[in-house]
Amino acid sequence: MPPKKGSSKRVVAVILGAGQGTRMGHSINKVFLPLNGKPIIVYAMETFEHCSLVDEIILVAAAGEEEQMAKLVHYAQCKKACQII
C-alpha cells in the first residue's frame, strides 16, 4: 500500500547479530569474526548507514554481547544505530 500524502514513515533496518560461531568451528559469535580485516557485522552496519532510504538501525545482540556490539557501532561510525537489543 502506498504511503498517504503527508505521512512521514521511517525506514528502520534491523540487523540480527545474535548468532553463534559453532557451525563455523569458532567459540565466538560469527558476526564478530573478521572478514578482510573487519568484523562481518560491520559490513551490514556500513551498508545501511550509507543507504539514504534507511533512517534508523536497530541491532539485535546475544545476551551479554551488547557492549561489544556498541563498540563496533562506534568503530563503524554508525550514526543511524539507535538501539541495541
Residue frames as qw, qx, qy, qz and C-alpha x, y, z in Angstrom:
[[0.000, 0.891, 0.454, 0.000, 0.00, 0.00, 0.00],
 [0.403, 0.498, -0.049, 0.766, 1.48, 3.41, -0.92],
 [0.275, -0.317, -0.503, 0.756, 2.03, 5.88, 1.90],
 [0.060, 0.864, 0.498, -0.037, -0.66, 8.51, 2.47],
 [0.316, 0.688, 0.012, 0.654, 0.11, 12.06, 1.38],
 [0.228, -0.776, 0.221, -0.544, 1.82, 13.98, 4.13],
 [0.904, -0.428, -0.006, -0.007, 2.74, 10.88, 6.14],
 [0.118, 0.792, -0.583, 0.135, 6.26, 10.60, 7.45],
 [0.990, -0.136, -0.026, -0.015, 7.10, 6.92, 7.51],
 [0.152, -0.770, 0.618, 0.029, 10.55, 5.98, 8.75],
 [0.884, 0.250, -0.393, -0.039, 12.54, 3.07, 7.44],
 [0.502, -0.661, 0.530, -0.173, 14.26, 1.03, 10.13],
 [0.683, 0.355, -0.638, -0.020, 16.82, -1.64, 9.33],
 [0.776, -0.508, 0.306, -0.216, 17.11, -4.49, 11.83],
 [0.474, 0.539, -0.694, 0.059, 20.46, -6.28, 11.87],
 [0.921, -0.351, -0.013, -0.169, 20.37, -9.68, 13.52],
 [0.362, 0.639, -0.617, 0.283, 23.67, -10.32, 15.25],
 [0.628, -0.468, 0.463, -0.415, 22.78, -12.82, 17.95],
 [0.904, 0.236, -0.336, -0.117, 24.22, -15.88, 16.23],
 [0.730, -0.538, 0.407, 0.112, 26.89, -18.28, 17.31],
 [0.308, 0.699, -0.593, -0.255, 30.06, -19.47, 15.65],
 [0.677, -0.252, 0.681, -0.119, 29.71, -23.15, 16.49],
 [0.846, 0.431, 0.314, -0.011, 28.91, -24.35, 12.95],
 [0.463, 0.836, -0.259, 0.140, 31.89, -22.37, 11.70],
 [0.851, -0.019, -0.350, 0.391, 34.09, -24.05, 14.29],
 [0.198, 0.450, -0.302, 0.816, 34.61, -20.92, 16.41],
 [0.340, -0.417, -0.723, 0.433, 33.85, -20.23, 20.03],
 [0.021, 0.375, 0.198, -0.906, 32.80, -16.62, 19.40],
 [0.493, 0.665, 0.421, -0.371, 29.74, -15.19, 17.68],
 [0.646, 0.272, 0.487, 0.520, 30.28, -15.40, 13.92],
 [0.207, 0.923, 0.247, 0.212, 29.28, -11.76, 13.37],
 [0.339, -0.896, 0.241, 0.156, 32.40, -10.70, 15.29],
 [0.795, -0.072, 0.416, 0.435, 34.73, -12.79, 13.13],
 [0.002, 0.679, -0.273, -0.682, 36.92, -10.73, 10.79],
 [0.705, 0.486, 0.467, 0.222, 36.47, -10.71, 7.04],
 [0.499, 0.592, 0.089, 0.627, 39.13, -8.73, 5.16],
 [0.333, 0.168, -0.363, 0.854, 40.14, -7.04, 8.41],
 [0.363, -0.237, 0.147, -0.889, 36.67, -6.03, 9.66],
 [0.334, 0.127, 0.853, -0.380, 34.10, -7.88, 11.77],
 [0.103, 0.321, 0.832, 0.440, 31.42, -9.33, 9.50],
 [0.024, -0.756, -0.627, 0.187, 28.60, -7.33, 11.11],
 [0.155, -0.593, 0.058, 0.788, 30.36, -4.04, 10.37],
 [0.103, 0.046, 0.684, 0.721, 29.71, -4.60, 6.65],
 [0.094, -0.632, -0.749, -0.175, 25.96, -4.67, 7.32],
 [0.228, -0.749, -0.310, 0.539, 26.17, -1.59, 9.55],
 [0.189, -0.390, 0.328, 0.840, 28.09, 0.36, 6.92],
 [0.074, 0.286, 0.771, 0.565, 25.71, -0.68, 4.15],
 [0.149, -0.758, -0.633, -0.040, 22.64, 0.58, 5.99],
 [0.310, -0.657, -0.119, 0.677, 24.48, 3.65, 7.32],
 [0.135, -0.289, 0.436, 0.842, 25.23, 4.74, 3.74],
 [0.063, 0.438, 0.813, 0.378, 21.78, 3.87, 2.37],
 [0.113, -0.110, 0.041, -0.987, 19.74, 7.05, 2.01],
 [0.568, -0.325, -0.522, -0.547, 16.49, 5.06, 2.29],
 [0.659, -0.353, -0.614, 0.253, 17.27, 3.87, 5.83],
 [0.199, -0.823, 0.035, -0.531, 16.54, 6.26, 8.70],
 [0.509, -0.620, 0.495, -0.333, 17.50, 4.13, 11.73],
 [0.618, 0.238, -0.749, 0.014, 19.29, 0.91, 12.54],
 [0.733, -0.490, 0.299, -0.365, 18.39, -1.48, 15.34],
 [0.402, 0.422, -0.810, 0.060, 20.95, -4.15, 16.21],
 [0.892, -0.346, -0.029, -0.289, 19.98, -7.42, 17.87],
 [0.210, 0.577, -0.746, 0.260, 22.78, -8.80, 20.03],
 [0.717, -0.204, -0.663, 0.064, 23.09, -12.00, 22.02],
 [0.585, -0.799, -0.087, -0.104, 22.72, -11.66, 25.78],
 [0.707, -0.556, 0.173, 0.402, 25.98, -10.37, 27.20],
 [0.600, 0.128, 0.376, 0.694, 27.30, -9.08, 23.86],
 [0.119, 0.927, 0.352, 0.046, 25.59, -5.68, 23.87],
 [0.302, -0.850, 0.201, 0.382, 28.74, -3.82, 24.93],
 [0.512, -0.171, 0.630, 0.558, 30.84, -5.48, 22.24],
 [0.349, 0.633, 0.604, 0.335, 28.18, -4.55, 19.67],
 [0.065, -0.973, -0.158, 0.153, 28.18, -0.94, 20.94],
 [0.431, -0.602, 0.410, 0.533, 31.95, -0.78, 20.46],
 [0.454, 0.168, 0.689, 0.540, 31.53, -1.92, 16.86],
 [0.172, 0.873, 0.450, 0.079, 28.84, 0.73, 16.28],
 [0.221, -0.903, 0.137, 0.342, 31.39, 3.32, 17.40],
 [0.513, -0.291, 0.611, 0.527, 34.15, 1.70, 15.30],
 [0.378, 0.427, 0.694, 0.439, 31.90, 1.78, 12.21],
 [0.005, 0.166, 0.035, -0.986, 30.90, 5.40, 12.94],
 [0.127, -0.432, -0.819, -0.356, 27.30, 4.30, 12.63],
 [0.118, -0.037, 0.239, -0.963, 25.19, 7.36, 13.45],
 [0.589, -0.155, -0.382, -0.695, 21.88, 5.73, 12.50],
 [0.509, -0.154, -0.828, 0.178, 22.18, 2.98, 15.13],
 [0.364, -0.544, 0.053, -0.754, 19.51, 3.95, 17.65],
 [0.769, -0.386, 0.296, -0.414, 19.17, 0.80, 19.71],
 [0.356, 0.306, -0.883, 0.026, 20.93, -2.43, 20.63],
 [0.762, -0.271, 0.196, -0.555, 18.58, -5.07, 21.95]]
